[in-house]
């Protein structure tokens, strides 16, 4: 039986496979959910759940694993199917193996672009028949079936095996070789195998124009610090494919890395005009507009983000503080206080929300010239920040920017020593995040301490290099235990991604040679999980995760963590 016959048989098998699928229907109108449920029943699909609100969707996907999600485009409380997909992916609540389809009667250009950008498996234009639905679902399931070995290996951190699975799909199922090549390129980049990824993308592009392959080429260039090449490739990509919106995001990121903030903002604005529903992009537009002192644009962007994220798991106190800062920059203290009131209402009972409100109210009072009240509020904020640091443990607040904002408020109230201590710690823990570092530099500049800030950041960088080198030199000298102890001390003192990964690697190397140590393994797993939470796609984090799995298997140990196999 040749591959075409095999494919035909598998596709036919998917028709019967449909009956065993668990489906979630999302529609705010109960009659519409019932109509679709009856259509699915006629196809033999009986495991069907319904949800009428985004909150109900989140509750259901946390408690059930769905094979298929059929979501109406227009949802409750102003949200839509695109935003829901964004949220589910952001929280890793929907595995790659699940089919996600958006059902819509919308034919407008912007909606289609937005859908395509967030890559649902398909979308259905109403009205449609049961036969049409069955055909589309069977095709989507068939594709998932072919790519399942890749998903499975990726889920357990076996990236070499995932690449081998990609090669198998490329050989045995030519119809899906491009999807497999795309995964392979991403996996090679994730492992830091940039030369191999470069050859893959160049080989594909020598055959035909493939937008995502050119994007991959640009990403490799950026990873190799060839920023001018990355920018040129991204500019060519948006010129050739103006609807390939992630290319605008990448172009903006490269320009921001180069320090070209105005040009970075322009690239993001172009994408936002083409697909205005992407709130993560709107947030970046707001950030850049605020840095570029385009306050009206920043206000519109942050207002849109707040409107769409209110009540969702994607909400962030940073959006409130950013909009409040915009109002203060405009001299609109009443507007800033309105944002603060909304912050307190929406985050009632949550300490991080109260901390953000205290910080921004302190800055509003400072703007008014009420120094005594501003100082009282910043002292309350400092006390609450200490309480949260004790309560939340090593990783502290969800928002690092809030700590930087607190330091800004401290500096405005003459508490430079406390501010510098806060900023030093944030800089050390996020030294490779240029956006956090830029935020810190901005605070020093606004408070007239630009030279002090630059000196501090240079000093922090030198300390990080010295701390890391101590552990690395010990390992090279053959004293693995000393290396472990030094790098553990560094990770506990400065829990940035680099130190967390290095401490994990040192522990794994030691155990690989000396035997499994339950206490050390638990510490290494903790470091690895914290690094993964900070940077889930960082190549060094992914490699450490794979090594952890290999060492655990060597000693017959189950990690007890589905994310780590």
FIPA-127977 format. One line per 10 residues: number of its first residue (from 1); for each residue y, z, x of C-alpha. Coordinates in pm, whole numbers. Each point is the difference from the previous one (the first is absolute). Layout:
N
NUM = Y Z X  ...
This chain:
565
1 = 0 0 0  331 -106 156  321 204 -6  142 -188 -301  -312 77 -206  13 363 113  364 21 -102  -75 -153 -341  -281 249 -57  213 294 105
11 = 285 -111 -224  -242 -26 -291  -132 347 82  353 138 -26  0 -94 -369  -275 255 -66  149 239 255  306 26 -223  -193 212 -247  -40 279 257
21 = 367 22 93  224 296 -79  333 -132 -126  342 159 -46  237 -167 -249  367 88 43  235 -82 -285  263 212 -175  -102 -142 -341  -328 143 -143
31 = -74 -314 -210  23 -216 312  -240 230 187  -241 -11 -293  17 -380 -20  -85 -34 367  -273 262 -33  -164 -207 -278  26 -314 213  -175 183 285
41 = -264 134 -240  -80 -356 -102  -69 -65 369  -238 297 10  242 230 185  -20 346 -159  127 238 272  364 -45 -95  279 256 36  354 -32 -125
51 = 335 131 118  335 -30 -172  224 147 269  33 -3 377  -66 374 14  -326 -50 -189  -98 -280 238  46 226 302  -205 275 -165  -283 -239 -82
61 = -23 -172 340  -8 338 172  -300 102 -214  -187 -331 -28  -84 -297 218  84 -321 -182  -151 -337 88  263 -193 -196  357 87 -100  175 -216 -260
71 = 366 95 -17  270 -133 -230  309 -102 196  244 207 -208  -89 370 7  159 321 -126  318 171 125  142 -317 152  -284 -55 245  -217 -309 24
81 = -340 -113 121  141 -97 337  143 344 62  -325 161 -111  -198 -211 246  248 102 269  -56 366 -87  -379 -20 -13  -13 -170 338  251 237 153
91 = -218 297 -96  -329 -178 80  -123 62 -353  -132 -352 -51  -258 -124 253  4 -355 131  -328 -64 -181  162 53 -343  137 -296 -194  363 36 -115
101 = 135 -253 -249  339 -3 -167  25 -124 -358  339 -142 -90  185 -227 -235  281 -20 254  37 -341 163  327 63 179  34 -86 365  74 351 122
111 = -300 155 -172  -239 -258 144  143 51 348  -32 376 -27  -357 -23 -116  -96 -236 279  163 222 261  -208 303 -92  -315 -213 -16  -183 100 -315
121 = -334 -178 -17  128 -213 -286  234 -1 -297  -60 -113 -355  265 -162 -216  -23 101 -366  -153 -123 -221  -345 -54 155  -354 -28 -135  -309 208 72
131 = -150 -294 190  310 -25 218  -11 372 69  -371 -11 85  45 -289 240  293 163 183  -175 336 27  -324 -156 123  187 -193 270  186 312 112
141 = -322 205 13  -176 -275 191  272 -1 263  -15 380 26  -379 -23 40  30 -244 290  264 212 176  -165 336 -76  -162 42 347  347 -27 154
151 = 145 258 -240  -292 237 61  33 -8 378  378 41 -17  -34 300 -233  -215 190 249  207 -93 302  -260 -232 155  245 -269 109  -231 -182 240
161 = -255 -27 -281  273 -113 -239  92 -281 239  -366 -100 21  -11 -2 -382  305 -230 0  -179 -238 236  -304 -2 -231  212 -91 -303  173 -273 200
171 = -337 -150 91  -189 40 -328  273 -38 -265  251 -266 109  186 27 -332  112 350 102  42 -51 372  379 23 -18  -17 342 -169  -245 114 269
181 = 219 -144 278  296 187 -141  -191 330 3  -126 -73 349  350 -60 132  123 327 -153  -298 189 144  54 -143 348  364 104 -15  -95 345 -127
191 = -227 44 302  270 -116 237  -199 -314 93  315 -207 -5  -111 -290 220  -301 -61 -227  219 18 -310  243 -243 164  -278 -253 66  -128 33 -358
201 = 343 -67 -155  79 -285 239  -336 -161 -77  62 14 -374  353 -133 31  -119 -292 214  -199 -118 -303  257 49 -276  305 200 -102  -106 343 -127
211 = 289 239 -70  -195 323 56  -137 -133 331  352 -69 122  93 348 -118  -290 136 203  127 -189 304  344 159 -46  -154 346 -36  -193 -44 324
221 = 323 -104 174  171 315 -124  -292 218 114  33 -161 344  373 83 -7  96 -369 -10  266 66 -261  188 -327 40  -324 -196 -53  -87 216 -301
231 = 344 -61 -152  -22 -376 55  -345 -21 -160  115 205 -300  310 -217 -45  -217 -313 4  -234 161 -250  269 81 -258  151 -346 42  -337 -167 -63
241 = -120 245 -267  301 159 -172  -222 185 -251  -209 175 269  191 324 -42  -177 219 255  138 -234 266  354 111 -92  -108 364 33  -147 -72 342
251 = 309 -193 110  215 293 -103  -221 244 192  24 -209 316  377 -31 -27  30 373 -62  -208 61 315  245 -222 186  292 202 -135  126 -288 -217
261 = 51 205 -315  221 -241 -193  -244 -286 50  -291 231 -89  173 90 -327  63 -366 -82  -372 -82 33  -97 284 -232  263 -92 -255  -134 -354 -19
271 = -348 132 -79  139 250 -251  181 -278 -186  -325 -195 -29  -208 300 -111  224 282 -123  -284 224 -120  -119 115 343  151 347 29  -124 66 353
281 = 208 -299 113  298 119 -205  -18 331 188  19 -181 333  294 -207 -126  176 325 -90  -70 154 341  138 -299 189  299 -39 -232  88 367 55
291 = -22 -44 378  215 -314 -29  251 188 -219  -55 -238 -293  18 286 -244  2 -191 -329  -319 -184 94  -161 324 120  90 169 -329  -156 -280 -207
301 = -317 -2 209  -62 376 -6  89 22 -370  -261 -266 -74  -263 184 206  71 329 -178  -16 -166 -340  -340 -158 69  -160 288 191  104 283 -230
311 = -316 177 -112  -225 -206 229  -202 116 300  214 -229 217  311 208 -62  167 153 305  276 255 49  140 -244 258  110 -234 -277  212 273 -160
321 = 148 117 331  73 -360 103  182 -76 -325  186 330 26  110 -89 355  123 -337 -122  215 174 -262  139 241 259  81 -291 236  189 -160 -291
331 = 189 325 -58  -163 38 -342  -92 368 10  -59 16 -376  -241 -292 31  -184 179 280  -29 314 -212  -140 -200 -290  -274 -127 231  -65 357 115
341 = -31 115 -363  -252 -277 -65  -186 103 313  -28 360 -118  -113 -116 -345  -261 -247 123  -135 232 272  21 325 -196  -232 264 144  -63 -192 324
351 = 137 154 317  63 -327 183  217 -113 -289  196 325 11  41 -32 378  138 -353 -41  239 121 -270  129 286 220  55 -236 295  192 -255 -203
361 = 204 260 -188  96 150 338  119 -342 117  194 -49 -325  176 335 48  77 -91 361  153 -327 -122  219 200 -240  110 237 277  -179 304 -147
371 = -136 119 335  -114 341 -120  -210 -138 -284  -138 -277 222  -107 255 261  -169 221 -261  -196 -294 -136  -112 -122 343  -120 353 86  -205 4 -321
381 = -137 -342 91  -98 117 349  -185 298 -144  -184 -218 -250  -85 -250 276  -158 281 206  -200 112 -303  -124 -354 -59  -95 -44 367  -215 316 -26
391 = -145 -101 -336  -75 -366 74  -140 37 351  27 -230 303  105 -315 -184  279 175 -190  211 -191 -249  -101 -333 -151  346 -126 92  105 8 365
401 = 338 -138 -103  66 313 -201  -30 208 316  246 -237 170  237 37 -297  -31 378 28  93 -25 368  301 -213 -99  113 270 -243  -46 262 272
411 = 218 -198 242  273 -34 -261  -1 380 -25  14 69 373  -371 85 31  -60 -243 286  -275 201 170  -211 14 -317  69 -368 -68  -99 -111 349
421 = -323 197 -21  -90 -171 -328  90 -345 129  -189 51 326  -320 84 -190  34 -294 -240  71 -235 292  -306 124 191  -230 -36 -300  135 -347 -87
431 = 106 -140 336  -169 -335 -70  159 -41 -346  322 -185 73  134 56 -354  -25 380 31  155 -15 347  279 -223 -136  67 256 -272  26 275 262
441 = 236 -212 213  213 -61 -310  39 374 -62  116 59 357  247 -289 -24  144 116 -334  57 350 136  167 -125 319  -292 90 227  -136 -343 86
451 = -33 71 373  -175 332 -68  -244 -175 -232  -87 -275 246  -57 256 276  -223 209 -224  -211 -297 -107  -47 -108 363  -104 353 91  -250 15 -287
461 = -151 -333 109  -41 126 357  -166 322 -123  -249 -197 -210  -95 -218 298  -43 309 221  -213 186 -255  -224 -300 -53  -38 -71 370  -123 351 74
471 = -302 -41 -227  -68 -358 109  12 90 371  -242 289 -58  -244 -239 -168  30 -252 285  -71 284 243  -328 69 -176  101 332 -159  -69 -95 -361
481 = 29 355 -133  342 45 158  107 -332 -148  -116 114 -345  189 329 27  321 -165 121  -2 -268 -267  -84 252 -275  300 203 115  218 -312 -7
491 = -119 -98 -350  61 349 -135  346 9 153  101 -356 -92  -227 -139 -274  106 -364 31  -248 -286 -38  -35 -53 375  -92 362 78  -223 40 -306
501 = -196 -312 99  -17 93 369  -127 348 -80  -263 -149 -231  -110 -249 266  -23 275 265  -215 215 -231  -228 -293 -83  -41 -97 367  -87 359 88
511 = -257 32 -280  -149 -342 73  -88 124 349  -58 372 -56  -141 19 -351  126 64 -351  227 302 -43  62 86 -366  333 179 61  136 -273 224
521 = -124 -268 -240  179 168 -291  321 11 201  -36 -364 102  -64 -105 -360  310 191 -112  212 -175 262  -146 -337 -95  63 47 -372  358 106 68
531 = 57 -303 224  -153 -225 -265  230 147 -268  301 -78 220  -106 -351 109  -308 -132 -183  25 -349 156  81 106 355  -255 -168 233  -44 316 207
541 = -69 205 -313  -254 -255 -123  -176 -8 337  -15 381 15  -144 2 -350  -274 -243 104  -80 202 314  -22 319 -207  -258 -166 -226  -201 -125 298
551 = -13 339 172  -90 178 -324  -284 -245 -63  -125 44 357  -69 366 -79  -117 -60 -358  311 159 -148  148 -100 -336  379 6 13  23 124 -359
561 = 304 -225 -44  -37 -331 -189  301 -138 185  -184 59 328  -342 -129 -105
